[in-house]
């Protein structure tokens, strides 16, 4: 890192919030701008920690130490390239994500973590101001069409990824504006809608077609969409709110939180809504639920001018610091004060609502009781404490207790997709549903989660190449499906709920252009130590793998040779579970050995650095493959032909081979594996 003692020299610092007395009278964002010099100091706090656990905390696998260091060095253009490599919308996550990466920061073990979220938000704002964020339409069209249902963060990420791959993408949204919960669920004081609108303009310039006001399952049927598109991706989110079916629930004045927030966002946008708005002015408000949605309601009723507000949470008050049962690098379950809480209100913990009291059909109070949380067989339960009953007067009650899954009626019923035990849309590792041509991503399949997970999910769907492959002659090579796959999501056992394995894959090809390589070369003083260390590690791995596997042409004593395996995919029925990890290691052995020889000739040229990027990507892909197949659920100890696919590993090989072919004096030196791994393709 550029400042080895930065975490000692500088303390954690965040931008100031506007005064409470000022901000509660408008719907502008809460935080003041953060000066560049202070931000550079925060970037300097990022340590050379060896294993950056912030990667583990970030579902997107953001290259956090890289762009922290680039900000410290005032290399903003390179920082946004690294940021966009893994995150389509860093302005959304930089403002709305609770930052699990900071909870996993190594510095957070015994000090305050790095201000990762603020650095991320500042990088993207700088990029917009400098004009670096531009449309990136594909050079070649695939001629295939994809429909995306839902325009939240998952749907937008999915649409942008597929559009940049060359497909014709249409996004359907049932609301009158595009954006999903980004548009109507997030208050403007957390994220002004201008940030969303400029991204939508970029996506339109990239060829994405937006169709707001179309309710799939009502205005258009699932069968119509299946007939009109080569593939569909369902990104409708988890929109079914959790209700509170107790006595008095039918009284007027009790609303789901999202109903309230949607009306308010329409009001800020200038909609009349026929005068049907929910106002909290001069009212006694109770918010049931202590999460982010409850905090959004809290900040909104403050701006309405409520008379009083209580926020209920059934769980106990979190501790000020980590409990022994909540160690680093887990998400820290500690007491937090958001900007909305700073503005006022009373937070009540360990409280349960027994019933709503009303008069003339309207709610006037809540009858509550204190509860104690106990654990039975690992499951929490709440026991009422006698003598703690209390009545809270209320004119407006907002239910912010989360969401229970996607809405089943209409679209999902018409598609007939299978659901999991929790009521979410079931999908395999490739995000395919039980219906042909239909994929899913985001909260609709994962369940209620974070915006960073929604974007990560949206980046995953990859329709099969025989349906959405590029036309012949395209510079993008169609993916060969013969290589085993299992890196992104694996299961501990057949039928178990899938969990994610985070993999750091390479940057898009456009970011490895010759111009970028030359720019990296001009800045080699920044990365020379790290790169030299990587070269040493790769060289050492060649020796280690050579010792572990002295016969590089075989997967094991009895397994088939990997060259024969790739040439004849039908022979995958001979491949045992024990053979798979060795195949990944053998692939890396040959490519790494080739790279060491190539670099000895290229020395410290930009071409050498570019090739190092490629080989590092290949190493990550093979390592992910090796880890994934160790846990992939198999019906037997043999793998049937076509049972698995692993396009990332092959794509990485193709990039290394292509890069070598462009280097001076290296056109005839290609990986031995390329002729077998990539089939007959040139």
C-alpha positions in Angstrom: 0.0 0.0 0.0 1.1 3.6 -0.6 0.9 4.6 3.1 2.0 1.6 5.2 1.3 3.5 8.4 -1.9 5.2 7.3 -4.1 3.2 9.7 -1.9 4.6 12.5 -1.5 8.2 11.2 -5.2 8.8 10.4 -8.4 8.1 12.3 -11.7 7.2 10.8 -13.7 10.2 9.6 -17.0 10.6 7.8 -18.7 13.6 6.1 -20.7 15.8 8.3 -24.5 15.6 8.3 -26.5 18.7 7.6 -28.0 20.3 10.8 -31.2 18.5 11.9 -33.1 21.8 12.1 -32.3 22.4 8.4 -32.7 18.9 6.8 -36.0 18.0 8.4 -37.6 20.8 6.3 -36.6 19.3 2.9 -36.0 16.0 1.1 -32.4 16.6 0.0 -29.6 14.2 0.9 -28.4 14.4 4.5 -24.6 14.4 4.1 -22.4 17.3 3.1 -19.7 16.9 0.5 -16.4 15.3 1.7 -13.2 17.1 0.7 -10.8 15.1 -1.5 -7.8 15.6 0.9 -9.8 14.0 3.7 -10.9 11.2 1.5 -7.3 10.4 0.4 -6.4 10.2 4.1 -9.2 7.7 4.6 -7.9 5.7 1.6 -4.5 5.6 3.2 -5.9 3.8 6.2 -6.4 0.7 4.1 -3.7 -1.7 5.3 -1.6 -4.2 3.3 -3.4 -6.9 5.4 -2.4 -9.9 3.2 -5.9 -11.4 3.2 -8.5 -8.6 2.7 -11.5 -9.9 4.4 -13.5 -7.0 3.0 -13.8 -9.3 -0.1 -15.5 -11.8 2.0 -17.9 -9.3 3.4 -18.9 -7.9 -0.1 -21.2 -10.1 -2.1 -20.0 -8.4 -5.3 -16.4 -9.2 -4.6 -15.4 -5.5 -5.0 -11.7 -4.9 -5.4 -11.7 -2.7 -2.3 -8.0 -2.4 -1.4 -7.2 -1.6 -5.0 -9.4 1.5 -5.3 -8.7 2.6 -1.7 -5.0 2.8 -2.6 -5.8 4.5 -6.0 -7.8 7.2 -4.2 -4.9 7.8 -1.9 -2.6 8.2 -4.9 -5.1 10.5 -6.7 -5.6 8.0 -9.5 -9.4 8.5 -9.7 -9.8 7.3 -13.3 -8.1 4.0 -12.5 -10.2 3.8 -9.3 -13.5 4.0 -11.2 -12.3 1.3 -13.6 -11.6 -1.1 -10.7 -14.9 -0.2 -9.1 -17.0 -0.7 -12.2 -15.3 -4.0 -12.9 -17.5 -5.7 -10.2 -20.3 -3.2 -9.5 -22.7 -1.8 -12.1 -24.1 0.9 -9.8 -21.7 2.0 -7.1 -23.6 5.2 -6.5 -26.5 3.0 -5.3 -24.5 0.8 -3.0 -22.4 3.8 -1.8 -25.5 5.5 -0.5 -27.8 2.6 0.5 -25.7 -0.5 1.4 -25.2 -1.0 5.1 -21.5 -1.9 4.2 -20.9 -5.5 5.3 -17.4 -5.0 3.9 -16.6 -2.5 6.7 -17.8 -5.1 9.3 -15.2 -7.5 7.7 -12.4 -5.0 7.5 -9.2 -6.3 9.1 -8.6 -3.0 10.7 -11.9 -3.4 12.5 -10.5 -6.1 14.7 -9.0 -3.6 17.1 -9.8 -0.2 15.6 -12.3 1.6 13.5 -12.7 0.1 10.0 -11.8 1.9 6.8 -14.6 4.2 5.4 -15.1 1.9 2.4 -18.6 3.0 1.7 -17.8 6.7 1.6 -14.8 6.1 -0.6 -16.9 4.1 -3.0 -19.6 6.9 -3.2 -16.9 9.6 -3.8 -15.2 7.7 -6.6 -18.4 7.3 -8.6 -19.4 11.0 -8.1 -16.0 12.1 -9.2 -16.4 9.9 -12.3 -19.7 11.4 -13.2 -18.4 14.9 -12.7 -15.4 14.2 -14.9 -17.4 12.6 -17.7 -15.8 9.2 -17.3 -19.1 7.3 -17.0 -20.4 6.9 -20.6 -22.6 4.4 -22.5 -20.9 1.2 -23.5 -23.0 -0.3 -26.3 -21.8 -3.7 -27.6 -19.7 -3.8 -30.7 -21.6 -6.7 -32.1 -25.3 -7.7 -31.6 -26.2 -11.3 -30.9 -29.6 -11.0 -32.6 -31.3 -12.5 -29.5 -33.9 -10.9 -27.2 -34.2 -11.0 -23.5 -37.1 -9.7 -21.3 -36.4 -8.6 -17.8 -39.4 -8.3 -15.4 -38.7 -5.8 -12.7 -36.6 -2.7 -12.7 -35.1 -2.7 -9.2 -31.3 -3.1 -8.6 -31.3 -6.8 -9.7 -33.3 -6.1 -12.8 -31.2 -3.1 -13.9 -27.9 -5.0 -13.3 -29.2 -8.0 -15.2 -30.4 -5.7 -18.1 -27.1 -3.8 -18.3 -25.0 -7.0 -18.3 -27.0 -8.7 -21.0 -27.2 -5.5 -23.1 -23.5 -5.1 -23.1 -23.1 -8.7 -24.1 -25.0 -7.9 -27.3 -28.5 -9.0 -26.6 -31.6 -6.8 -27.2 -33.0 -6.2 -23.7 -36.5 -5.0 -22.7 -37.3 -4.2 -19.1 -40.9 -4.4 -17.9 -42.0 -2.4 -14.8 -45.5 -2.4 -13.4 -45.1 1.1 -11.8 -45.4 4.2 -13.8 -41.6 4.9 -13.5 -38.6 2.7 -13.8 -36.5 2.0 -10.7 -38.5 -0.4 -8.5 -37.8 0.2 -4.8 -35.0 2.5 -5.8 -37.7 4.8 -7.2 -40.5 4.4 -4.8 -39.1 2.7 -1.7 -36.0 4.8 -0.9 -36.7 8.3 0.4 -35.0 11.1 -1.4 -33.1 12.2 1.7 -31.2 8.9 1.4 -30.8 9.0 -2.4 -32.0 11.7 -4.6 -33.6 10.3 -7.8 -31.2 12.2 -10.1 -28.7 9.4 -9.4 -31.1 6.8 -10.7 -32.2 8.9 -13.7 -28.7 9.4 -15.1 -28.0 5.7 -14.9 -31.2 5.0 -16.8 -30.2 7.4 -19.5 -26.9 5.6 -19.8 -28.7 2.2 -20.1 -31.0 3.6 -22.8 -28.0 4.8 -24.8 -26.6 1.2 -24.5 -29.8 -0.1 -26.1 -32.0 -1.1 -23.1 -35.7 -0.5 -23.8 -37.8 0.4 -20.7 -41.5 -0.4 -20.6 -43.0 1.2 -17.4 -46.7 0.7 -16.6 -46.7 -2.9 -17.8 -47.9 -5.4 -15.1 -46.8 -8.8 -16.2 -49.5 -11.3 -15.5 -52.2 -8.6 -15.9 -51.5 -6.3 -18.8 -49.5 -9.0 -20.6 -49.5 -12.8 -19.9 -46.5 -15.0 -19.2 -47.2 -16.9 -22.4 -47.0 -13.8 -24.5 -43.6 -13.0 -23.1 -42.4 -16.6 -23.6 -43.4 -16.3 -27.3 -41.9 -12.9 -27.8 -38.4 -13.4 -26.2 -35.6 -15.9 -26.4 -35.1 -15.7 -22.7 -36.7 -14.0 -19.7 -35.4 -13.1 -16.3 -37.7 -12.5 -13.3 -36.4 -9.8 -11.0 -39.7 -8.7 -9.3 -38.2 -8.6 -5.8 -39.6 -9.7 -2.5 -42.6 -7.4 -2.3 -45.1 -9.2 -0.1 -45.0 -7.3 3.2 -45.2 -9.1 6.5 -48.5 -8.3 8.2 -49.5 -8.2 11.8 -52.8 -10.1 12.0 -53.9 -9.2 15.5 -57.1 -7.7 16.9 -57.9 -4.3 15.4 -55.8 -4.8 12.3 -58.8 -3.7 10.1 -58.9 -0.2 11.7 -58.1 2.8 9.5 -54.8 4.5 10.0 -52.7 1.3 9.9 -50.6 0.9 6.8 -47.7 -1.2 5.4 -44.6 0.9 5.4 -43.9 0.6 1.7 -47.4 1.9 0.9 -46.6 4.9 3.0 -43.2 5.4 1.5 -44.4 5.0 -2.1 -47.0 7.7 -1.7 -44.4 10.0 -0.2 -42.0 9.5 -3.0 -44.7 10.2 -5.6 -45.5 13.4 -3.7 -41.8 14.5 -3.8 -41.7 13.6 -7.5 -44.6 16.0 -8.1 -47.5 13.6 -8.5 -50.9 14.6 -7.4 -52.1 11.0 -6.8 -55.7 12.4 -6.7 -54.9 13.8 -3.3 -54.6 10.3 -1.8 -51.5 10.8 0.4 -50.8 9.7 4.0 -49.7 12.6 6.2 -48.2 12.4 9.7 -48.4 16.1 10.5 -49.5 16.7 14.1 -50.1 12.9 14.6 -48.9 10.5 17.1 -47.0 7.9 15.1 -45.9 4.3 16.0 -43.6 2.4 13.7 -43.5 -1.3 14.3 -40.1 -2.6 13.0 -36.6 -1.4 13.7 -34.8 -2.1 10.4 -33.9 0.2 7.5 -37.5 0.5 6.3 -38.5 1.6 9.8 -35.8 4.2 9.8 -37.0 5.4 6.4 -40.4 5.9 7.8 -39.0 7.6 10.8 -37.1 10.2 8.8 -40.2 10.8 6.6 -42.6 11.4 9.5 -40.1 13.9 11.0 -40.3 15.8 7.7 -44.1 15.7 7.8 -44.0 17.4 11.3 -45.4 14.6 13.4 -46.4 15.3 17.0 -44.5 12.3 18.4 -43.1 9.0 17.2 -42.2 5.7 18.8 -40.4 2.9 17.0 -41.0 -0.6 18.3 -38.5 -3.5 18.0 -39.4 -7.0 19.5 -35.7 -8.0 20.0 -33.5 -6.6 22.8 -31.4 -3.5 22.3 -28.1 -4.4 20.6 -24.9 -3.9 22.6 -22.6 -1.0 22.0 -19.8 -3.3 20.8 -19.5 -6.9 19.5 -20.7 -9.6 21.8 -18.5 -12.7 22.2 -21.1 -14.7 20.2 -20.7 -12.1 17.3 -17.0 -12.2 16.4 -15.2 -10.5 13.6 -15.6 -10.8 10.5 -19.3 -11.5 11.0 -21.7 -8.6 10.4 -21.6 -6.6 13.7 -24.9 -6.7 15.5 -24.3 -3.5 17.5 -26.4 -0.4 18.4 -26.5 2.0 15.5 -27.9 5.5 15.2 -28.9 6.5 11.6 -29.6 10.0 10.5 -33.3 9.5 11.0 -32.8 8.4 14.6 -30.6 11.4 15.1 -33.5 13.6 14.2 -35.7 12.4 17.1 -38.1 9.7 18.2 -38.2 7.1 20.9 -36.9 3.6 20.3 -38.6 0.9 22.3 -36.9 -2.6 22.5 -38.2 -6.0 23.7 -41.8 -4.9 23.1 -44.7 -6.7 21.5 -48.0 -5.4 20.3 -51.0 -7.3 21.5 -53.8 -5.5 19.8 -54.9 -2.2 18.2 -57.5 -0.1 19.9 -59.9 2.0 17.9 -62.8 4.4 18.0 -65.2 5.0 15.1 -63.3 2.8 12.9 -59.9 4.5 13.3 -56.9 3.4 15.4 -56.3 5.4 18.6 -53.8 3.3 20.6 -51.8 0.1 20.8 -51.8 -2.3 23.7 -48.3 -3.6 24.3 -46.3 -5.8 26.6 -42.6 -6.3 27.3 -41.1 -9.6 26.2 -38.0 -11.6 27.0 -36.2 -13.4 24.2 -35.3 -17.1 24.9 -33.7 -19.7 22.7 -35.1 -23.2 22.3 -33.0 -25.6 20.1 -31.4 -22.6 18.4 -34.7 -20.9 17.6 -35.6 -17.7 19.4 -39.0 -17.3 21.1 -40.5 -14.4 23.0 -42.1 -14.7 26.4 -44.3 -12.0 27.8 -43.2 -10.4 31.1 -46.2 -10.1 33.5 -47.0 -6.6 34.7 -45.3 -4.8 31.9 -48.5 -4.0 29.9 -48.7 -0.5 28.5 -50.9 1.5 26.1 -49.4 3.8 23.5 -51.7 6.4 21.9 -51.4 6.5 18.1 -53.1 8.2 15.2 -50.9 6.5 12.6 -49.3 3.1 12.7 -46.7 1.9 10.1 -45.9 -1.8 9.8 -42.2 -2.1 8.8 -41.6 -5.7 9.7 -39.9 -6.8 6.5 -41.1 -8.9 3.6 -42.1 -12.6 3.3 -41.4 -13.2 -0.4 -42.5 -12.5 -3.9 -46.2 -12.0 -4.8 -47.5 -15.4 -6.0 -50.7 -14.3 -7.8 -50.5 -13.2 -11.4 -47.0 -13.5 -13.0 -45.6 -16.4 -11.0 -48.8 -18.5 -11.2 -48.9 -18.0 -15.0 -45.2 -19.0 -15.5 -45.7 -22.0 -13.2 -42.2 -21.8 -11.7 -41.3 -24.0 -8.8 -40.9 -22.3 -5.4 -38.6 -23.3 -2.5 -39.6 -24.0 1.1 -39.6 -20.3 1.9 -41.9 -19.3 -1.0 -39.1 -17.8 -3.2 -38.6 -18.7 -6.8 -36.4 -21.8 -7.0 -33.3 -21.5 -9.2 -30.2 -23.6 -9.9 -26.6 -22.4 -9.9 -27.1 -20.7 -13.3 -30.2 -18.9 -12.0 -32.4 -21.1 -14.2 -36.0 -21.7 -13.0 -38.0 -24.9 -13.5 -39.4 -23.4 -16.7 -37.4 -23.4 -19.9 -36.0 -20.0 -21.0 -36.9 -18.4 -17.7 -34.3 -17.2 -15.2 -34.6 -15.3 -12.0 -32.4 -13.1 -9.8 -32.5 -10.8 -6.7 -34.9 -11.0 -3.8 -37.4 -12.9 -5.9 -35.2 -16.0 -5.6 -32.9 -15.1 -2.6 -35.5 -13.6 -0.3 -35.4 -10.2 1.4 -31.8 -9.0 1.3 -29.5 -6.1 0.7 -29.1 -3.9 -2.4 -25.6 -5.2 -2.8 -26.9 -8.8 -3.0 -29.5 -7.7 -5.5 -26.9 -6.3 -7.9 -24.7 -9.3 -7.4 -27.7 -11.6 -8.2 -28.6 -9.5 -11.2 -25.1 -10.0 -12.7 -25.3 -13.8 -12.6 -28.0 -15.0 -15.1 -26.3 -16.4 -18.2 -28.7 -17.9 -20.7 -27.3 -21.0 -22.5 -25.2 -20.3 -25.6 -27.4 -22.4 -27.9 -30.2 -19.9 -27.2 -28.3 -16.7 -26.8 -24.8 -17.2 -28.3 -23.2 -14.6 -30.5 -23.4 -14.8 -34.2 -20.6 -16.4 -36.2 -17.8 -13.8 -36.8 -18.4 -12.1 -33.5 -15.2 -11.2 -31.6 -16.9 -12.7 -28.5 -16.5 -16.4 -28.6 -19.5 -18.5 -27.6 -18.9 -20.5 -24.5 -18.2 -24.2 -24.8 -20.4 -26.0 -22.3 -18.2 -29.0 -21.9 -16.1 -27.7 -19.0 -17.5 -28.4 -15.5 -19.0 -25.5 -13.7 -20.0 -24.8 -10.1 -18.2 -21.8 -8.9 -20.9 -19.2 -8.1 -23.4 -21.0 -6.0 -22.9 -24.5 -4.5 -24.9 -26.7 -2.1 -23.6 -28.5 0.9 -26.0 -31.4 0.2 -28.6 -32.3 -2.4 -31.8 -30.4 -1.7 -30.1 -28.0 0.7 -30.6 -24.3 0.3 -27.8 -22.9 -1.9 -25.1 -20.6 -0.6 -22.8 -18.3 -2.5 -19.1 -18.8 -3.1 -17.6 -15.4 -3.9 -15.2 -15.5 -6.8 -13.0 -12.6 -8.1 -13.1 -12.8 -11.8 -11.4 -10.6 -14.4 -12.4 -7.1 -15.5 -14.3 -6.7 -18.7 -12.3 -7.0 -21.9 -12.7 -3.3 -22.7 -10.8 -2.5 -19.5 -7.9 -4.6 -20.7 -7.4 -2.7 -23.9 -4.0 -1.6 -25.1 -4.6 1.9 -23.8 -5.4 0.7 -20.4 -2.3 -1.6 -20.4 -0.1 1.4 -21.3 -1.7 3.4 -18.5 -1.0 0.6 -16.0 2.6 0.5 -17.3 3.0 4.2 -16.7 2.0 3.7 -13.2 4.0 0.5 -12.6 5.9 2.1 -9.7 2.6 1.9 -7.7 2.1 -1.8 -8.3 5.7 -3.1 -8.9 6.1 -4.7 -5.4 2.7 -6.3 -5.5 3.2 -7.7 -9.0 6.7 -8.9 -8.3 5.3 -10.8 -5.3 2.6 -12.3 -7.5 5.2 -13.5 -10.0 7.2 -15.1 -7.3 4.1 -16.8 -5.9 3.1 -18.1 -9.4 6.6 -19.4 -10.0 6.6 -21.1 -6.7 3.2 -22.7 -7.5 4.6 -24.2 -10.7 7.2 -26.0 -8.6 4.8 -27.1 -6.0 2.3 -28.4 -8.5 5.0 -30.1 -10.4 5.9 -32.0 -7.3 2.3 -32.8 -6.4 1.5 -34.0 -9.9 4.6 -35.3 -11.7 2.5 -36.7 -14.5 0.8 -33.6 -16.0 -1.2 -35.6 -18.6 -3.3 -37.5 -16.1 -5.9 -36.6 -13.6 -4.9 -39.4 -11.3 -3.7 -43.0 -11.3 -6.9 -44.3 -12.9 -8.7 -41.2 -14.1 -8.8 -40.2 -17.8 -6.3 -37.7 -19.2 -7.8 -34.2 -19.2 -6.9 -33.6 -22.9 -8.9 -36.7 -23.8 -11.7 -35.6 -21.5 -12.1 -32.2 -23.2 -11.8 -33.6 -26.7 -14.5 -36.2 -26.0 -17.2 -34.7 -23.6 -19.0 -38.1 -23.5 -16.1 -39.4 -21.4 -17.2 -37.2 -18.5 -19.1 -40.3 -17.3 -15.6 -41.7 -16.4 -14.8 -38.6 -14.2 -15.0 -39.2 -10.5 -15.4 -36.5 -7.8 -11.8 -37.0 -6.7 -10.5 -36.3 -10.2 -12.1 -32.8 -10.5 -9.8 -30.8 -8.2 -6.7 -32.2 -9.9 -8.1 -31.1 -13.3 -8.2 -27.5 -12.1 -4.7 -27.7 -10.7 -3.3 -29.2 -13.9 -4.9 -26.5 -16.0 -3.2 -23.8 -13.8 0.1 -25.7 -13.9 0.5 -25.5 -17.7 -0.7 -21.9 -18.1 1.4 -20.6 -15.2 4.5 -22.4 -16.5 3.9 -20.8 -19.9 3.5 -17.4 -18.3 6.8 -17.6 -16.3 8.6 -18.2 -19.6 6.8 -15.4 -21.3 7.5 -12.9 -18.6 11.2 -13.7 -18.6 11.4 -12.3 -22.1 8.9 -9.4 -21.7 10.5 -8.1 -18.5 8.6 -5.1 -17.1 6.7 -4.0 -20.2 3.0 -3.1 -20.1 2.4 -6.3 -22.1 3.8 -8.2 -19.2 1.5 -6.6 -16.7 -1.5 -7.2 -19.0 -0.5 -10.9 -19.3 -0.2 -11.0 -15.5 -3.7 -9.8 -15.1 -4.9 -12.5 -17.5 -3.0 -15.3 -15.7 -4.2 -14.1 -12.3 -7.8 -14.3 -13.6 -7.1 -17.8 -14.8 -5.7 -18.8 -11.5 -8.8 -17.5 -9.7 -11.2 -19.3 -12.1 -9.4 -22.6 -11.7 -9.1 -22.2 -7.9 -12.9 -21.4 -7.8 -13.5 -24.5 -9.9 -11.4 -26.7 -7.6 -13.2 -25.4 -4.5 -16.7 -25.6 -6.1 -16.6 -29.2 -7.3 -15.6 -30.3 -3.8 -19.1 -29.4 -2.6 -21.2 -29.8 -5.7 -24.1 -32.2 -4.9 -23.9 -35.3 -7.0 -26.5 -38.0 -7.2 -23.7 -40.6 -7.4 -19.9 -40.7 -7.4 -19.9 -40.4 -11.2 -20.7 -37.2 -13.2 -23.1 -37.6 -16.1 -22.2 -35.9 -19.4 -23.5 -32.4 -19.4 -24.3 -32.4 -15.7 -22.1 -29.4 -15.0 -20.8 -26.4 -16.9 -17.9 -24.0 -16.1 -17.7 -21.2 -18.7 -15.5 -18.9 -16.5 -12.5 -21.3 -16.6 -12.6 -21.7 -20.4 -13.1 -18.0 -21.0 -10.1 -17.3 -18.8 -8.0 -19.6 -21.0 -9.2 -18.1 -24.2 -8.2 -14.6 -22.9 -4.7 -15.8 -22.0 -4.3 -17.5 -25.4 -5.6 -14.4 -27.3 -3.3 -12.1 -25.3 -0.2 -14.2 -26.0 -1.0 -14.1 -29.7 -0.8 -10.3 -29.7 2.5 -10.1 -28.0 5.8 -9.5 -30.0 7.6 -12.8 -30.5 4.9 -14.8 -28.7 2.5 -15.6 -31.6 3.6 -19.1 -31.8 3.7 -19.8 -28.1 0.3 -20.7 -26.8 -0.9 -22.9 -23.9 -0.9 -26.5 -24.7 -4.3 -26.8 -23.2 -5.8 -24.3 -25.6 -6.2 -26.8 -28.4 -8.1 -29.1 -26.1 -9.9 -26.7 -23.9 -11.3 -24.5 -26.6 -12.1 -27.2 -29.2 -11.7 -26.3 -32.8 -12.3 -22.5 -32.4 -9.5 -20.3 -33.8 
